Amino acid sequence: MALSSYRMHRIYLAATMGYGLGSDDPEELAYYKKLRKEMDDMKKDAVKKGIPLTWDNPGEKD
């Protein structure tokens, strides 16, 4: 049986806030572990925001 949206939301909140799940249901545990793994992977990836600044301008001459 698929997880209901209420259960998925409850698991999502537990995973994002760092709480334990407190359930032995294999479907819930699998979803919780999947969310935690995705969050850990996101923390490892560098986030690039905005416009990169380059201080050296090769086209400009003194």
C-alpha positions as CSV (number, residue, x, y, z in Angstrom):
1,M,0.0,0.0,0.0
2,A,1.3,3.5,-0.9
3,L,1.9,6.1,1.8
4,S,-0.7,8.7,2.2
5,S,0.2,12.3,1.8
6,Y,-0.3,12.9,5.5
7,R,2.2,10.1,6.4
8,M,4.6,11.4,3.8
9,H,4.4,14.9,5.2
10,R,4.9,13.6,8.7
11,I,8.0,11.6,7.6
12,Y,9.3,14.7,5.7
13,L,9.1,16.9,8.8
14,A,10.9,14.3,10.9
15,A,13.6,13.9,8.3
16,T,14.2,17.6,7.8
17,M,14.2,18.5,11.5
18,G,16.6,15.7,12.4
19,Y,14.1,13.7,14.4
20,G,13.9,9.9,14.6
21,L,11.0,8.3,12.8
22,G,9.7,6.2,15.6
23,S,8.0,3.7,13.3
24,D,8.8,0.1,12.3
25,D,6.8,0.2,9.0
26,P,9.2,-0.7,6.2
27,E,7.6,1.7,3.7
28,E,7.9,4.6,6.1
29,L,11.5,3.6,6.9
30,A,12.4,3.4,3.3
31,Y,10.9,6.9,2.6
32,Y,12.7,8.4,5.6
33,K,16.1,6.9,4.6
34,K,15.6,8.2,1.0
35,L,14.9,11.7,2.2
36,R,17.8,11.7,4.6
37,K,20.2,10.4,1.9
38,E,19.0,13.2,-0.5
39,M,19.5,15.8,2.1
40,D,23.0,14.5,2.9
41,D,23.8,14.6,-0.8
42,M,22.6,18.2,-1.1
43,K,24.9,19.2,1.8
44,K,27.9,17.8,-0.1
45,D,27.2,19.6,-3.3
46,A,28.6,23.1,-3.7
47,V,25.9,25.7,-4.3
48,K,26.7,28.2,-7.0
49,K,24.7,31.4,-6.7
50,G,24.8,34.7,-8.4
51,I,27.2,36.0,-11.0
52,P,30.9,34.9,-10.6
53,L,33.2,37.7,-9.9
54,T,36.4,37.9,-11.9
55,W,38.9,40.5,-10.8
56,D,41.2,40.0,-13.8
57,N,39.8,41.7,-16.9
58,P,42.1,40.6,-19.9
59,G,40.4,43.1,-22.3
60,E,41.3,46.1,-20.1
61,K,44.7,47.8,-20.4
62,D,46.4,50.4,-18.2
